[in-house]
Amino acid sequence: MEIQVENIKCNGCAASIKNGLLKFPEIKNVAVEIESGTILIEGEDDILNRDVIIEKLQSMGYPQPGSGSALTTATSYVSCMIGRVTS
């Protein structure tokens, strides 16, 4: 599954996204392409729920293109800092 999002700025953001999504037991691998804002998700395709994943990304500050706000941008900075500390 491939999902495009906004606000990915660095490896800290990528680490937060990976850590957040890997909490879903059906997700086996997450790759983040920082430059393009693309997240590649591998897992059990028959039970991966795209809407739930998009909602999780939004709550972390990484909305789909065009659906962000000042709040999601601010939230992404917090997620980024957490990713920097934990990676």
Steps between C-alpha positions, in 0.01 A plus 500: 500500500626847416379817670600858419516749789612854585746628762775237481811708556778273621607164640335589833165522323570171322588329829178621665293380207666158502464461877136612493395273216691194617276495808232353274554122514397454135776737380830320447719769342491875443726697267488879488623698201565842651544697178177384337290469818420141414446225754523139383325253727533122485280266693206269491318654204170335578477677837689827441249781540609803295255736676627405846861550389420839347322601821805397707733698273270804523502481881880498491508814281547334162177555302436416139584785260251784520337391825748649746466801726716709731419250775619199301819688410564578867424139595751379240774705670425324829503159327826595331669585830377174657639312200837670538521409866388139461696408187 
